[in-house]
Amino acid sequence: MSAHSPAPPRPRTHRLAGLIAGRRTKWAVLALWVVLLVALGPLAGKLGDVEENDAAAWLPGGAESTQVVKLQENFRKDETMLAVVVYERSGGITPADRAKAASDVSALERLPGAQKTQGPFPSKDGKALQTFVPFTDEDPIAAVDGARDLAKRGPPGLDAHVTGPAGSAADQFEVFQSLDGFLLMAAGIVVIVLLLVIYRSPLLWFVPVLSAVFALGLAQSVVYLLAKHAGLTVNGQSAGILTVLVFGVATDYALLLVARYREELHRHQDRHEAMAYALHRAAPAVIASAATVAVGLLCLLLADMNSTAGMGPVAAAGVLTALAAMVTLLPALLVIFGRWLFWPLVPRYDAKYLEPEAYESEHGIWSRVAAFVGKRPRALWAATSLGLLALTFGLGSLNAHGLSDAGQFTGRPDSIVGTEVVSRHFPAGSGSPAVVIGKTSAAGPLATALEKTPGVAEVSRPVTSGDLVQYEATLRVPADSKAAQDTIDRLRDVAHAVPSAEAKVGGMTATSLDIERASNRDNKVIIPIVLAVVFLILVLLLRALVAPLLMMATVVLSFLASLGACALIFRHGFGFEGTDAGFPLLAFIFLVALGVDYNIFLMHRVREESEALGTRRGIQRGLTVTGGVITSAGLVLAATFAALVTLPLVSMAEMGFVVAFGVLLDTLIVRSVLLPALSYDIGRRIWTPGRLARHDDPSTEQPRVLDPVS
């Protein structure tokens, strides 16, 4: 106890916190996690087996293009994907080239999963040939790789490429197959390096990273079970984000808990008691943060898009397993290893740390930041708000109408080069026709209507199955263009108008169109719901209305500023053509949920300090003692998401960049300056209508300028 004043009263430690960090029970906690990983760990490696990366799997069952996919099952025994093998010679196709393409036909049909081929068909300009090969979709990568290897073995000067839906899917699947391992390695390296810098210890980083690995294994096992037995849609994007989210969020929670544990080790001789007290004090904010993020993510279940709806439970599972590991396994491991884990800066018990100011003095930089906020709060929040508003003007550059085939990759894989060759020499929509299925009784009128539709180059012969007839309509424009989507709308109007045809229009272009429209609907429905749900959680946590409103307003402003800035960077910096239609919603979910995360960590500590010191002094104390650890957490989370930027898929690179940018903006500006300055300027009224709003300590509430906390 301090010689100058008695120790402040200590609240009774929560029994559960003491149980997790107990002398004997810590071993039981560790044993429980080992059993869980032994039992469920093997399932984590099977997550890739349940991924669905085809375009139709992203859509709800009610979408017209999805209905066509289901109707097509009547016309084939196996699910197939069309590969287009295209040959090109700039000087004109030679007899040897035609012989090569003709001989490839039988060889292509012998490839695993290959069906009856069509072609080769010459182009009108005589410079290209194309052959259509349907493949079963059991292993598109192997099938397309085999076709490419075969086609490229031709006479000198003859270029060959494999494109079409199968070629494009194979290129995407190949990226997704290597995604998990690459992201795990990248996220792990980033986290280890940052923890070494933050902790300045060669040993301490190991425990949070080990806990995060345990959490990721459990999360992947849970997601696998949900996909296998509960119909959850998992794709390469959600599986990849799961990896970086678990590592980032788990490390964030670890930083907060370890910081509070280090603080308590100075105040307690027994490390078990120190951890119990640290967990008792830090856990409510961590649990509230995880609950906010998880509930916000689960709101995605209301989405029409299967991929978006699937993202919610996948990411929520990652957040909740990260929470479970960091409030059980991490505390147990920390007390098992003891104080020496912090070497060379081992925190020792010292009675002087029973004085709050003694610990605050270790936060010199943030003490000065807190003092600066107290001196000019109104000028600070006005200036930062104007700066963020200026960034929102970049939203005019956001093109969220989906990506073309070429626009989906940061490079130019073989399928994209092949598409360009097809567009130069054949009808632009060749290889990706619109698929129209209707009743056989109306086959004639339906075919006539399709042929007369503007934008249709040709209509195939009818294929019948029972009472259904199928046509393929080749479009005059590239299948991934806006003009092609307009043609699909015209085709649907025409087909729906044919009496008794009950026709449906699908295909690749129709699928893209339905994805864009479903995403636009999801944006309008889900964003308001997420805002309302998060606001209610904040009200319950802080027992106030004004503070949650401030937190929500600043986070939404930060989101809009991040989206505006990134839209400019995507267009003028990276040269991307736009974003996926679902990008704004996913960016909103991650940035708002994670942004509120850091505000919760700050304001929960501010409320704790305000009960003893008054609001303005509590704001300064809270900012001082949490500034370093929350900023470190933001840097870790931003760095882990930044690993996505290195991927060759534009959608993943954009998501990683916007989350990293937004987290840094929120951590360094909103949480460090804007929210504290706003709260300080308003004072105790931020707790309206709670008890603290009626508390007024003249020594701390009336002065507008305070001395530095230190």
Secondary structure in CASP SS format (residue, H / E / C, confidence):
PFRMAT SS
TARGET T0000
AUTHOR 0000-0000-0000
METHOD secondary structure of the structure
MODEL  1
M C 1.00
S C 1.00
A C 1.00
H C 1.00
S C 1.00
P C 1.00
A C 1.00
P C 1.00
P C 1.00
R C 1.00
P C 1.00
R C 1.00
T C 1.00
H C 1.00
R H 1.00
L H 1.00
A H 1.00
G H 1.00
L H 1.00
I H 1.00
A C 1.00
G C 1.00
R C 1.00
R C 1.00
T H 1.00
K H 1.00
W H 1.00
A H 1.00
V H 1.00
L H 1.00
A H 1.00
L H 1.00
W H 1.00
V H 1.00
V H 1.00
L H 1.00
L H 1.00
V H 1.00
A H 1.00
L H 1.00
G H 1.00
P H 1.00
L H 1.00
A H 1.00
G C 1.00
K C 1.00
L H 1.00
G H 1.00
D H 1.00
V H 1.00
E E 1.00
E C 1.00
N C 1.00
D C 1.00
A H 1.00
A H 1.00
A H 1.00
W H 1.00
L C 1.00
P C 1.00
G C 1.00
G C 1.00
A C 1.00
E H 1.00
S H 1.00
T H 1.00
Q H 1.00
V H 1.00
V H 1.00
K H 1.00
L H 1.00
Q H 1.00
E H 1.00
N H 1.00
F H 1.00
R C 1.00
K C 1.00
D C 1.00
E C 1.00
T E 1.00
M E 1.00
L E 1.00
A E 1.00
V E 1.00
V E 1.00
V E 1.00
Y E 1.00
E E 1.00
R C 1.00
S C 1.00
G C 1.00
G C 1.00
I C 1.00
T C 1.00
P H 1.00
A H 1.00
D H 1.00
R H 1.00
A H 1.00
K H 1.00
A H 1.00
A H 1.00
S H 1.00
D H 1.00
V H 1.00
S H 1.00
A H 1.00
L H 1.00
E H 1.00
R C 1.00
L C 1.00
P C 1.00
G C 1.00
A E 1.00
Q C 1.00
K C 1.00
T C 1.00
Q E 1.00
G E 1.00
P E 1.00
F E 1.00
P E 1.00
S C 1.00
K C 1.00
D C 1.00
G C 1.00
K C 1.00
A E 1.00
L E 1.00
Q E 1.00
T E 1.00
F E 1.00
V E 1.00
P E 1.00
F E 1.00
T E 1.00
D C 1.00
E C 1.00
D C 1.00
P H 1.00
I H 1.00
A H 1.00
A H 1.00
V H 1.00
D H 1.00
G H 1.00
A H 1.00
R H 1.00
D H 1.00
L H 1.00
A H 1.00
K C 1.00
R C 1.00
G C 1.00
P C 1.00
P C 1.00
G C 1.00
L C 1.00
D E 1.00
A E 1.00
H E 1.00
V E 1.00
T E 1.00
G H 1.00
P H 1.00
A H 1.00
G H 1.00
S H 1.00
A H 1.00
A H 1.00
D H 1.00
Q H 1.00
F H 1.00
E H 1.00
V H 1.00
F H 1.00
Q H 1.00
S C 1.00
L H 1.00
D H 1.00
G H 1.00
F H 1.00
L H 1.00
L H 1.00
M H 1.00
A H 1.00
A H 1.00
G H 1.00
I H 1.00
V H 1.00
V H 1.00
I H 1.00
V H 1.00
L H 1.00
L H 1.00
L H 1.00
V H 1.00
I H 1.00
Y H 1.00
R C 1.00
S C 1.00
P C 1.00
L C 1.00
L C 1.00
W C 1.00
F H 1.00
V H 1.00
P H 1.00
V H 1.00
L H 1.00
S H 1.00
A H 1.00
V H 1.00
F H 1.00
A H 1.00
L H 1.00
G H 1.00
L H 1.00
A H 1.00
Q H 1.00
S H 1.00
V H 1.00
V H 1.00
Y H 1.00
L H 1.00
L H 1.00
A H 1.00
K H 1.00
H H 1.00
A C 1.00
G C 1.00
L C 1.00
T C 1.00
V E 1.00
N C 1.00
G H 1.00
Q H 1.00
S H 1.00
A H 1.00
G H 1.00
I H 1.00
L H 1.00
T H 1.00
V H 1.00
L H 1.00
V H 1.00
F H 1.00
G H 1.00
V H 1.00
A H 1.00
T H 1.00
D H 1.00
Y H 1.00
A H 1.00
L H 1.00
L H 1.00
L H 1.00
V H 1.00
A H 1.00
R H 1.00
Y H 1.00
R H 1.00
E H 1.00
E H 1.00
L H 1.00
H C 1.00
R C 1.00
H C 1.00
Q C 1.00
D C 1.00
R H 1.00
H H 1.00
E H 1.00
A H 1.00
M H 1.00
A H 1.00
Y H 1.00
A H 1.00
L H 1.00
H H 1.00
R H 1.00
A H 1.00
A H 1.00
P H 1.00
A H 1.00
V H 1.00
I H 1.00
A H 1.00
S H 1.00
A H 1.00
A H 1.00
T H 1.00
V H 1.00
A H 1.00
V H 1.00
G H 1.00
L H 1.00
L H 1.00
C H 1.00
L H 1.00
L H 1.00
L H 1.00
A C 1.00
D C 1.00
M C 1.00
N H 1.00
S H 1.00
T H 1.00
A H 1.00
G H 1.00
M H 1.00
G H 1.00
P H 1.00
V H 1.00
A H 1.00
A H 1.00
A H 1.00
G H 1.00
V H 1.00
L H 1.00
T H 1.00
A H 1.00
L H 1.00
A H 1.00
A H 1.00
M H 1.00
V H 1.00
T H 1.00
L H 1.00
L H 1.00
P H 1.00
A H 1.00
L H 1.00
L H 1.00
V H 1.00
I H 1.00
F H 1.00
G C 1.00
R H 1.00
W H 1.00
L H 1.00
F H 1.00
W C 1.00
P C 1.00
L C 1.00
V C 1.00
P C 1.00
R C 1.00
Y C 1.00
D C 1.00
A H 1.00
K H 1.00
Y H 1.00
L H 1.00
E C 1.00
P H 1.00
E H 1.00
A H 1.00
Y H 1.00
E H 1.00
S C 1.00
E C 1.00
H C 1.00
G H 1.00
I H 1.00
W H 1.00
S H 1.00
R H 1.00
V H 1.00
A H 1.00
A H 1.00
F H 1.00
V H 1.00
G H 1.00
K H 1.00
R C 1.00
P H 1.00
R H 1.00
A H 1.00
L H 1.00
W H 1.00
A H 1.00
A H 1.00
T H 1.00
S H 1.00
L H 1.00
G H 1.00
L H 1.00
L H 1.00
A H 1.00
L H 1.00
T H 1.00
F H 1.00
G H 1.00
L H 1.00
G H 1.00
S H 1.00
L C 1.00
N C 1.00
A C 1.00
H C 1.00
G C 1.00
L C 1.00
S C 1.00
D C 1.00
A H 1.00
G H 1.00
Q H 1.00
F E 1.00
T C 1.00
G C 1.00
R C 1.00
P C 1.00
D H 1.00
S H 1.00
I H 1.00
V H 1.00
G H 1.00
T H 1.00
E H 1.00
V H 1.00
V H 1.00
S H 1.00
R H 1.00
H H 1.00
F C 1.00
P C 1.00
A C 1.00
G C 1.00
S C 1.00
G C 1.00
S C 1.00
P C 1.00
A E 1.00
V E 1.00
V E 1.00
I E 1.00
G E 1.00
K E 1.00
T H 1.00
S H 1.00
A H 1.00
A H 1.00
G H 1.00
P H 1.00
L H 1.00
A H 1.00
T H 1.00
A H 1.00
L H 1.00
E H 1.00
K C 1.00
T C 1.00
P C 1.00
G C 1.00
V E 1.00
A E 1.00
E E 1.00
V E 1.00
S C 1.00
R C 1.00
P C 1.00
V E 1.00
T E 1.00
S E 1.00
G C 1.00
D C 1.00
L E 1.00
V E 1.00
Q E 1.00
Y E 1.00
E E 1.00
A E 1.00
T E 1.00
L E 1.00
R C 1.00
V C 1.00
P C 1.00
A C 1.00
D C 1.00
S C 1.00
K H 1.00
A H 1.00
A H 1.00
Q H 1.00
D H 1.00
T H 1.00
I H 1.00
D H 1.00
R H 1.00
L H 1.00
R H 1.00
D H 1.00
V H 1.00
A H 1.00
H H 1.00
A H 1.00
V C 1.00
P C 1.00
S C 1.00
A C 1.00
E C 1.00
A C 1.00
K E 1.00
V E 1.00
G E 1.00
G C 1.00
M H 1.00
T H 1.00
A H 1.00
T H 1.00
S H 1.00
L H 1.00
D H 1.00
I H 1.00
E H 1.00
R H 1.00
A H 1.00
S H 1.00
N H 1.00
R H 1.00
D H 1.00
N H 1.00
K H 1.00
V H 1.00
I H 1.00
I H 1.00
P H 1.00
I H 1.00
V H 1.00
L H 1.00
A H 1.00
V H 1.00
V H 1.00
F H 1.00
L H 1.00
I H 1.00
L H 1.00
V H 1.00
L H 1.00
L H 1.00
L H 1.00
R C 1.00
A C 1.00
L C 1.00
V H 1.00
A H 1.00
P H 1.00
L H 1.00
L H 1.00
M H 1.00
M H 1.00
A H 1.00
T H 1.00
V H 1.00
V H 1.00
L H 1.00
S H 1.00
F H 1.00
L H 1.00
A H 1.00
S H 1.00
L H 1.00
G H 1.00
A H 1.00
C H 1.00
A H 1.00
L H 1.00
I H 1.00
F H 1.00
R H 1.00
H H 1.00
G H 1.00
F H 1.00
G C 1.00
F C 1.00
E C 1.00
G C 1.00
T C 1.00
D C 1.00
A C 1.00
G C 1.00
F H 1.00
P H 1.00
L H 1.00
L H 1.00
A H 1.00
F H 1.00
I H 1.00
F H 1.00
L H 1.00
V H 1.00
A H 1.00
L H 1.00
G H 1.00
V H 1.00
D H 1.00
Y H 1.00
N H 1.00
I H 1.00
F H 1.00
L H 1.00
M H 1.00
H H 1.00
R H 1.00
V H 1.00
R H 1.00
E H 1.00
E H 1.00
S H 1.00
E H 1.00
A H 1.00
L H 1.00
G C 1.00
T H 1.00
R H 1.00
R H 1.00
G H 1.00
I H 1.00
Q H 1.00
R H 1.00
G H 1.00
L H 1.00
T H 1.00
V H 1.00
T H 1.00
G H 1.00
G H 1.00
V H 1.00
I H 1.00
T H 1.00
S H 1.00
A H 1.00
G H 1.00
L H 1.00
V H 1.00
L H 1.00
A H 1.00
A H 1.00
T H 1.00
F H 1.00
A H 1.00
A H 1.00
L H 1.00
V H 1.00
T H 1.00
L C 1.00
P C 1.00
L E 1.00
V H 1.00
S H 1.00
M H 1.00
A H 1.00
E H 1.00
M H 1.00
G H 1.00
F H 1.00
V H 1.00
V H 1.00
A H 1.00
F H 1.00
G H 1.00
V H 1.00
L H 1.00
L H 1.00
D H 1.00
T H 1.00
L H 1.00
I H 1.00
V H 1.00
R H 1.00
S H 1.00
V H 1.00
L H 1.00
L H 1.00
P H 1.00
A H 1.00
L H 1.00
S H 1.00
Y H 1.00
D H 1.00
I H 1.00
G H 1.00
R H 1.00
R H 1.00
I H 1.00
W H 1.00
T C 1.00
P C 1.00
G C 1.00
R H 1.00
L H 1.00
A H 1.00
R H 1.00
H C 1.00
D C 1.00
D C 1.00
P H 1.00
S H 1.00
T H 1.00
E H 1.00
Q C 1.00
P C 1.00
R C 1.00
V C 1.00
L C 1.00
D C 1.00
P C 1.00
V C 1.00
S C 1.00
END
